[in-house]
Amino acid sequence: MNTLAWLDRLIAFDTVSRHSNLGLIEEVRDALRAQGLTPWLNPNAEGSKANLFCTLPAQDGGTQGGIILSGHTDVVPVDGQDWSSDPFKLTDKGDGRLYARGSCDMKGFIACALALVPEFLAQPRAKPLHLAFSYDEEIACVGAPFMLAELQARGIRADGCVVGEPTSMKPVVAHKGLNFYRCRVHGKAAHSSLTPQGCNAIEYAARLICHIRDLADAWRAEGPFDDAFDVPYTTITTNQISGGIAPNTLPELCEFSFEFRNLPGLAPADVHIRIERYVQDELLPRMQREFAGARIELERGGAAPALDASEQAAVTELVRALTADRAVRKVAYGTEAGLFQGIGIPTVLCGPGSIEQAHKVDEYVEVAQLEQCERFLRRLAQSL
């Protein structure tokens, strides 16, 4: 199949993160097996989803080293979006764009890589190429860490990795880290006319939320800064909250979620410690003077480490040479690239489509971007 045929097939699988991706993964596995390859799957604990990894050996049969082409198979929901076409059917409106959920983020890159497998296999490469397709990237990179652990357990090594997130086929060398938290503040319910008998969970949650905002304001005013980012400092925001059962009842429970996006070089653990210290040293003692059983639970959710690629890394130099682009680009959104870097595989981002189209109604990828990606991947394979 060519790239457009592969993209049409991949889009037809509804791989919104809340659903299984096994149909897509098994289709890809079977297509690779039919070409004489031996892909392996790395399922989640429930067996409802899986990562896929496949090595295209070098001419001499070697499987170590080379470059990983990485992409995630899940997509974000279309709930509440008023699409002008079926989001799970690739639609060509004759304007040079292909519309569908995931066309840009990021099944376009996966389609290009799969379409070129026959060409890759026919090339006399001195080093292997690897395909790494993950699940649940869109919910804080849940799936990729299991695949990377399996790579290490199998002793598979690579010289570099290209994550094909939508960058308009321009190299991106850094992104922020993503860190998600859920907080539960437990107080004591009471009738609102008898406030001394209770402990108001919402009010104490509000104090913690204001402390989180103070951290955000300090980073914005004092840094550290990296002006290569569109937002050049670490950010932290509270984005969901719930609590209380009635206007005349002190709330026993308040829950809220927050996230922070840290610049490379700022350790997420340090941010956690600062928030935990405020909870333990100031907030919780005050609550427990009102109610001895008061408590605050701070639970870390998904996380994706920051990426900060070395300009001296061979894969960075290679991608820059192939794209003839020396500009330094750093982005605020997160990807799986930092995970690959974390196990010692130098990684950069470069893929078709614009992040400005990702996750939106009528998401699209330009046909010209897919063609540019094909040329890039051909040259990358030839360089091996």
Residue pairs with C-beta under 8 A, 6 or more apart in sequence:
1 9
1 31
1 114
1 115
2 115
3 111
3 112
3 115
3 116
3 370
3 374
4 90
4 98
4 111
4 367
4 370
5 115
6 110
6 111
6 112
6 114
6 115
7 90
7 98
7 100
7 103
7 107
7 108
7 111
7 370
8 90
9 27
10 24
10 73
10 102
10 107
10 110
10 111
11 88
11 89
11 90
11 100
11 101
11 102
11 103
11 107
12 88
12 89
12 90
13 21
13 23
13 24
13 27
13 88
14 88
15 21
15 24
15 73
15 74
15 75
15 102
16 74
16 75
16 76
16 77
16 78
16 101
17 74
17 75
17 76
17 77
17 135
17 136
17 138
17 139
18 77
20 48
20 49
21 49
21 50
21 73
21 74
21 135
22 48
22 49
22 50
24 73
25 41
25 49
25 50
25 51
25 52
25 73
25 133
25 135
28 39
28 52
28 114
28 133
29 39
29 41
29 52
31 114
32 39
32 54
32 117
32 131
33 39
35 117
35 118
35 121
36 121
37 54
37 55
37 56
37 117
38 54
38 55
39 52
39 53
39 54
39 131
40 52
40 53
40 54
41 50
41 51
41 52
42 50
42 51
42 52
42 53
42 146
42 147
42 150
43 49
43 50
43 51
44 50
44 135
44 136
44 143
44 146
49 135
49 136
49 143
50 135
51 132
51 133
51 134
51 135
51 143
51 144
51 146
51 147
51 150
52 131
52 132
52 133
53 130
53 131
53 132
53 133
53 147
53 150
53 151
53 156
54 130
54 131
55 63
55 128
55 129
55 130
55 156
56 117
56 120
56 121
56 125
56 128
56 129
56 130
56 131
57 63
57 128
58 66
58 125
58 126
58 127
58 128
58 384
59 124
59 125
59 126
60 126
62 127
62 128
63 128
63 156
64 128
64 156
64 157
65 127
65 128
65 157
65 158
65 159
66 125
66 127
66 128
66 129
66 130
66 158
66 159
66 384
67 127
67 129
67 130
67 158
67 159
67 160
67 161
67 162
67 315
67 318
67 380
67 384
68 130
68 131
68 132
68 158
68 160
68 161
68 162
68 340
68 345
69 109
69 113
69 129
69 130
69 131
69 132
69 161
69 162
69 164
69 377
70 132
70 133
70 134
70 161
70 162
70 163
70 164
70 336
70 337
70 340
70 347
71 106
71 107
71 109
71 110
71 113
71 132
71 133
71 134
71 163
71 164
71 351
72 106
72 133
72 134
72 135
72 136
72 137
72 138
72 143
72 144
72 336
73 107
73 110
73 133
73 134
73 135
74 134
74 135
74 136
74 137
74 138
74 139
74 143
75 101
75 102
75 105
75 107
75 138
76 101
76 105
76 138
76 358
76 359
78 87
78 101
78 361
81 87
81 360
81 361
82 361
83 361
83 362
84 99
84 362
85 91
85 93
85 99
85 100
85 362
86 100
87 100
87 101
87 363
88 100
88 101
89 100
90 98
90 99
90 100
90 103
91 98
91 99
91 100
92 98
92 99
93 99
96 366
96 367
96 368
97 364
97 365
97 366
97 367
98 108
98 364
98 365
98 366
98 367
98 370
99 362
99 363
99 364
100 363
100 364
101 363
102 363
103 353
103 363
103 364
103 365
104 166
104 352
104 353
104 354
104 355
104 357
104 358
104 363
104 364
104 365
105 165
105 166
105 353
105 355
105 357
105 358
105 359
105 363
106 164
106 165
106 166
106 351
106 353
108 164
108 166
108 351
108 352
108 353
108 365
108 369
108 370
108 373
109 164
109 165
109 166
109 351
109 352
109 373
110 133
110 164
111 370
112 164
112 352
112 370
112 373
112 374
112 377
113 131
113 164
113 377
114 131
115 374
116 374
116 377
116 378
116 381
117 131
119 378
119 381
120 129
120 381
123 381
123 382
123 384
125 381
125 384
126 384
127 159
127 384
128 384
129 381
129 384
130 156
130 158
132 144
132 147
132 161
134 141
134 143
134 144
134 147
134 336
135 142
135 143
136 142
136 143
137 143
137 144
137 335
137 336
139 302
140 178
140 180
140 301
140 302
140 303
140 304
141 178
141 302
141 303
141 304
141 334
141 335
141 336
141 339
142 302
144 336
144 339
145 339
148 339
148 340
148 342
148 343
151 343
152 343
158 345
159 314
159 315
159 345
159 346
160 313
160 314
160 315
160 318
160 345
160 346
160 347
160 348
161 315
161 337
161 340
161 345
161 346
161 347
161 348
162 315
162 319
162 347
162 348
162 349
162 350
162 351
162 380
163 335
163 336
163 337
163 340
163 347
163 348
163 349
163 350
163 351
164 349
164 350
164 351
164 352
164 373
165 172
165 335
165 337
165 349
165 351
165 355
166 351
166 352
166 353
166 354
166 355
166 357
166 358
166 365
167 329
167 331
167 349
167 350
167 351
167 355
168 352
168 353
168 354
168 369
169 323
169 350
169 351
169 352
169 369
169 372
169 373
169 376
170 323
170 325
170 327
170 329
170 350
171 316
171 319
171 320
171 323
171 325
171 327
171 329
171 348
171 349
171 350
172 329
172 330
172 331
172 348
172 349
172 350
173 307
173 308
173 309
173 311
173 316
173 328
173 329
173 330
173 348
173 349
174 226
174 228
174 229
174 264
174 306
174 307
174 308
174 309
174 329
174 330
174 331
175 306
175 307
175 330
175 331
175 332
175 333
175 334
175 335
175 337
175 338
175 349
176 229
176 234
176 261
176 262
176 263
176 264
176 306
176 331
176 332
176 333
176 334
177 261
177 262
177 264
177 266
177 268
177 303
177 304
177 305
177 306
177 334
177 338
178 259
178 261
178 302
178 303
178 304
178 334
179 259
179 260
179 261
179 262
179 268
179 271
179 272
179 300
179 303
180 257
180 258
180 259
180 300
180 301
180 302
180 303
181 257
181 258
181 259
181 298
181 299
181 300
181 301
182 255
182 256
182 257
182 299
182 301
183 205
183 208
183 255
183 256
183 257
183 258
183 296
183 297
183 298
183 299
184 253
184 254
184 255
184 296
184 297
184 299
185 201
185 202
185 204
185 205
185 208
185 243
185 253
185 254
185 255
185 296
186 201
186 252
186 253
186 293
186 294
186 295
186 296
186 297
187 198
187 199
187 200
187 201
187 204
187 250
187 251
187 252
187 253
187 254
187 287
187 290
187 291
187 294
188 197
188 198
188 199
188 250
188 252
188 290
188 291
188 293
188 294
189 198
189 245
189 249
189 250
189 251
189 252
190 197
190 198
190 249
190 250
191 197
191 198
191 248
191 249
191 250
192 247
192 248
192 249
192 250
193 248
195 250
196 290
198 250
198 252
198 290
198 291
199 250
199 287
199 290
199 291
199 294
200 250
200 251
201 243
201 250
201 251
201 252
201 253
201 254
202 243
202 244
202 251
202 254
204 254
204 283
204 286
204 287
204 294
204 296
205 241
205 243
205 254
205 255
205 256
207 283
208 275
208 278
208 279
208 283
208 296
209 238
209 241
209 256
209 258
211 275
211 278
211 283
212 236
212 237
212 238
212 258
212 275
213 238
215 236
215 271
215 274
215 275
216 235
216 236
216 237
219 233
219 234
219 235
219 236
220 233
220 235
223 233
224 233
224 234
224 263
224 265
224 266
225 232
225 233
226 232
226 233
226 263
226 264
226 330
228 328
228 329
228 330
229 263
229 330
229 331
229 332
230 331
230 332
231 261
231 332
233 263
234 260
234 261
234 262
234 263
234 266
234 271
235 260
235 261
235 332
236 258
236 259
236 260
236 261
236 271
237 258
237 259
237 260
238 256
238 257
238 258
239 257
239 258
239 259
240 256
240 257
241 254
241 255
241 256
241 257
242 254
242 255
242 256
243 251
243 253
243 254
243 255
244 251
244 254
245 251
257 301
260 268
260 271
261 332
261 334
262 268
262 271
262 306
263 306
264 306
264 307
264 308
265 306
265 308
268 303
268 305
272 298
272 300
275 298
276 298
279 296
279 298
283 296
284 294
284 295
284 296
287 294
287 296
288 294
304 334
304 335
304 336
304 338
304 339
305 338
305 339
305 341
305 342
306 334
306 338
307 335
307 337
307 338
307 341
307 347
307 349
308 341
309 315
309 316
309 337
309 341
309 346
309 347
309 348
310 316
310 346
311 317
313 346
313 348
314 346
315 346
315 347
315 348
316 346
316 348
318 380
318 383
319 348
319 350
319 380
320 326
322 376
322 379
322 380
322 383
323 350
323 376
331 349
331 355
333 355
335 349
337 347
337 348
337 349
338 347
340 347
341 347
350 376
351 373
352 365
352 366
352 369
352 370
352 372
352 373
353 364
353 365
353 366
353 369
357 363
357 364
357 365
